[in-house]
Amino acid sequence: MGIFSFLSQEIAIDLGTANTIIITNDKIVVDEPSIVAVDVATGKLFAIGEKARQMHGKTHDNIKVIRPLRDGVIADFNAAELMIRGMIKMINPKKKYFSQSLRMVISIPSGSTEVEVRAVRDSAEHAGAREVYMIYEPMAAALGIGLDVEAPEGNMIVDIGGGTTEIAVIALGGIVCNESMRIAGDEFTQDIQTYMRHQHNIKIGERTAEDIKINVGAALPELENPPADYVVRGPNQMTALPLEVPVSYTEVAHSLDKSVSKIESAVLSVLERTPPELYADVVDSGIYLTGGGGLLKGLDKRLSDKLNIAFHVADDPLHAVARGTGIALKNIGRFPFLIR
């Protein structure tokens, strides 16, 4: 560390569609929803993270709540810049007198186009980064759960995030074959909203659907330890009178069936393209589930039964990508798979 090391800072960012996590010095210092509230008249940041999430669906005309990322990529450039800048300020809220020189490693979907990669880099640079490196999410997830990505062995990761599901076979420090699909947590939330509208004639917002998914979200209609029903309140679509509906995990499993089936097909597609030697490694070690979608009750069992390969839900799947991005930050010179 040099004499001016206090002027520079290294941070790892898991820039997720649902949550943004920032790691510095091996510690998670920011873990907030990827959402901002902006003053419409001035364009200035009104709230960020959890405070902005609480405003979602409840604002008046002067405040606009924006999710800067959609399907794993930046959809609103200005909002993304405001969010990154605001979340970096959360790390050291007292340091207002000078800006530190920032070196960042940011995780991105493995299916990102050059334009999408450029958008992430530009947003980070506008937010104050001097050096920006990027790492693909499945590679970061593999690092985060403690796999040796540089070994001559095949490991398979299924990372179900908010906007994308990343499926990849990794060996020798690289991605051998992969698929990045835009069916993930957000799609599950929409499935639940649609189901509630059609089946119970009740209109619910994104936040309520998210709460249903967290409390009674399941991939199988029969579970060994079923969760209690979750009670939802909202207006009847026809009469606008208040309704109270208990939602069971069986109903949620039914509503998510099509989306989970698409993920099953994508995993099978990647397995079909996997070289035979690596395929044997994957069958031996099993497939690892990371991301918030990995917490869906019964998902590992459903996939195991369908594909005849063991599926393991990673410890702390929500933070696997962030922790892997943090490991990449500490080994910038060592890992050739980082994108500059």
Buried (B, 14 or more C-beta within 10 A) or exposed (E): EEEEEEEBBBBBBBBBBBBBBBBBEEEBBBBBBBBBBBEEEEEEBBBBBEBBBBBBEEBEEEBBBBBBBBBBBBBBEBBBBBBBBBBBBEBEEEEEEEEBBBBBBBBBBBBBEEEBBEBBBBBBBBBBBEBBBBBBBBBBBBBBBEBEBBEEBBBBBBBBBBBBBBBBBBBEBBBBBBBBBBBBBBBBBBBBBEBBBEEBBBBBBBBBBBBBBEBBBBBBBEBEEBBEBBEBEBBBBEEEEEBEBEBBBBBBBBBBBEBBBBBBEBBEEBBEEBEEEBBEBBBEBBBBBBBBBBBBBBBBBBBBEBBEBBBBBBEEBBBBBBBBBBBBBBEBEEBEBBBE
